[in-house]
């Protein structure tokens, strides 16, 4: 399958320019939930959420992704009203106090719209364009970039990787025909969503094939269960496995890594980028 939509090389968000391929960008995860799979939920603790967000920015994060509903397996869905109650004030405070874009992690159109009005600069929809076209309409009308993720119920595929690429391509093609500018789209293969551990490992091996779609790629491997299965470790002991997976992402050409441990991963990213992408610190000595 050959891409027909052109290679997207940059994106402007919140008066910042993101040059895809120049370096790897880091998205810090902020969960305002009581039941995050990684055990870092901060529901009802606004001061801690803001402090964490400020710390992420200080340690080199390029985005902050705020989610108010757990996506762990067998999680209990919450209502739109509950999600808004957890989310809106937090997004507004982060957007005012932190000078990097805030992404809203939601699949509910009303939550996405009100979050953008509150200060979010990106929509991260774990159901891509499969759940509700209203999400595309919100992105279009507000000119807000959107992360389109591959997801499905169950793990059965006719041909896993071919089906994954075809689904992602169809999603972005549909979004562009809907009116979304290609420069406003990021794709996410959905590591850990509707996939077995074996399928997740194949994604890590074949990132270059996903890159051929022509869009910036985001990967969320942080503390995921596949790392736990490989290392036989609980969520709180998966940092090294996450670091290894992030290094593989960077070697494959991923543009954004979505992580819990920002300080540590920024260091991994910078070291890998120095080799893979020729990035150099400002104080570099020849």
N, C-alpha and C positions, 0 to 999 in steps of 0.2 A: 504494500500500500504506500503510495507516494503522497506526501503532503501537497496540497494545492493552495493553501491559505497564506503561504509565505512565512519566512523566518521572522519572529518577533524579537527585536533586539533590546528594547527598552520600554520602561513604563514610568509614568509620573504619578506619584501619590503624595498628597499632603506637602506639596512644594519640594518633593525630593525626587531625584531621578535614579531609577534602578537600571543599571546597565547589565543585562544578562550576559554572562560569560566572563565579565571582568573579575568577579569574585563570587563566593557563595554567601547568600544572605541567611541570617538566623532569625527565626520566628519563635519568640518565647511564649509558652503556654501558661495562661492564667485560668484556672478552673474555679468558678464560683458555684460549686456543687457540693452536696454532702456525701456523694458516692463516686467520686472519681476513681477509675481503675488504678491509678498510680498513687492514690492516697494523699494527694496534694490539694484536695478540695477546700476552698476558703469561703463557703457560703456564710453570709452574715458577718464577715470580718473585713469590713471595707478598708479600715486603716492598714491591715496587713496586705490586702490586695494592692492598694496604691503603693505601699512601700516595696512590694515585690516587683511591681511594674517599673518603678523608678530604678530599682537595683538592676533589673534586666537591661534597661537603657544604658545605665552606667557601665555595665560589663560588656556592652557591644551588640546588644540585640538590634535588629533592623525593623522588626515588627513585634507587636504584642497581639496574641490571639486570645480573645475572651470567650469562654463557653460557659453556659449556665445549665446545660442538660448533659448528663453523662452519656457517653456512647459505648460504654462497656457492654459486653455480652449480657443479655437478659436484664438490662437496666429497665427501670420503671419509667415510662415516658411521663413528662410533666405537661401541664397545660400551658397555653400561650400566656395567660395571665401570670402564672408562677415564673415562667422564664423572664418575662418583662420585669417582674418585681425584683428578681435577682440581678438582672443585667444592666438596666438603663442607667441608674445612678453611677454604677461602677464605670461604665464606658465614658460617661460624661466627665467624670473626675480624672480618669486616665488621659483622655484626649486633651484636657486642659493642662495637666501637670507634666505630661511626658511628650517630648518632641519627636516621637516616631509614630508611624501610622498604627492605628488600632484596627484589627480584623475582628469581625463578629462571627463566631462559630455557631451557626443555626441553620435549620432547614425550614423554619417557619417564616413565611413572607412578611407578616406584620412585625415580627420581632426584628427582622432584617431592616425593614423600612424605618422603624422608630430608632433603631440603633444607629443607622446612618445619620438620622436627624440629630441624634445625641452626640455624634462626633466620630463614629466609626468610618474608616476610609477604605474598607475592603470587606467583601462578603465571602465567607468560607462555608460552602454548602456541601455537607457530606453526601447528599443525594444528587449532586450535579444538576442536570436538567430533567431528572426523572420524576421528581416529586411534584413540582408545581411551576408552571411557566410564569407565575407572578414574580418569582425570584429574578428571572431574566428581565422582566419588565421593570422591576425596582432598580436593577443594575443599569439598565438602559436610561431610565428617566433621571437617575441621580448621577449618571456617569461614574459609577463606582466600580472599580475592578472586582472581578468575581473569580474565585477558585472553583473549578469544576472537577469534582472528584468522581472516580469510578466506584460504584457500590452496587451490591445486589443482595437479595435474600438467598441464603444458601451458598454453597461452594461448588455447584455443578456447572461445568462448562463443556462445550463440544470440543474445543481446543483452547485451553486456558489463555495463553498469551495472545493468540490471534484474536480471540473474543475480546480480551481486554483492550487491545489497540483499536479494534473496530468500534467498540463502544465509546472510547474516549474521542476518537476521530468524529464519529457521528454526533456526539454531544457538542463539540466545539463548532463543527460545521453548522449544526442547527442554531447554536447561539449567534454565530455570525450572520446567518440568514435572518434571524430574528431582529438583528440590528446592532448587536454588541460589537464594538470595535475590537479587532483581533488584539490590539495593544492593551486591552482591558482584561485579557483572559490568562489565567494560570491553570495548568492541569495537574492533577494529583492522581496517581494510579491506585490510591486507596489501600496502601499496605495495612493489612490487618482487618479489612472490611470485606466480608463475603469471600474470604480466601483462606485456604489451609496454610499451615506453616510452610509446607513445600512450595506452594504457589507464591508465598511472600518472598521466599529465598530466590525464586526465579526472577521476580521483579528486580531484586538487588543485582542479579547477574546481568539483566538485560535493559538497564536504564538507557543505554545508548539508543535502543530501538524506540523507546518512548520519546526521546529527544527528537527523533526524526519527524514527529508530528509537527514540529516547528514552533512550539510554544514553550515558555518557561515552565519548568517542572518543580513542583513542591513534593517533598517526601516527609511523612510523619512516622519515623521508626522508633521514636523515643520510648523506652521501657516496654515495648510491645511484647505480647505473649510469645511471639515467635522467638524472640531473644531469650525469654524465660525457658522455652522448650529446649533450645539449643544448649543453654548453659545450666539448665536445671536450677534456676534461681528465681526468687520472688521479685516483685516490682522494685522494691527498695535497693536491690543489689544488682541492678542491670545497667549501671552507668558505663562500665567498660564495654559491655556488649553494644550499648547504644553508640559509644564512641567509635567502635569498629564499624558498625553499620553506617554511621555518618561518613566515615572516611571512604567507604565503598561508594556511597552516594556521590561524594565529591569527585571521586575518580571517574564515575560514570557520567558526570556532567550535570547533576542536579543543581538547580538555581537557588532553592530555598529549602532549608531543613527546619522542621517544626519540632521543638524540643522543650523538655522540662528544665534541664540543667544548663542554663545559658552560659554562665561563667566558664564552665569546663568545656562546653561544646564550641564556644567562640575560639578557644585556644586550639582545639582540634582543627577547626575550620581554617584558621589562619595558617597553621603549619601545612595543612594539605594544599591550601590555595597557593602558598609560596612555591610549591613544587608543580602542581597541576595547572595553575592558571597564571603563574608569574606574578602574583600579588606580592607587594613589598610594603613594609611599614613606612611611615613618614620619616622615621629617623634612620632609615637604612644606610649603611656605610658600604660603599663599593669596595 
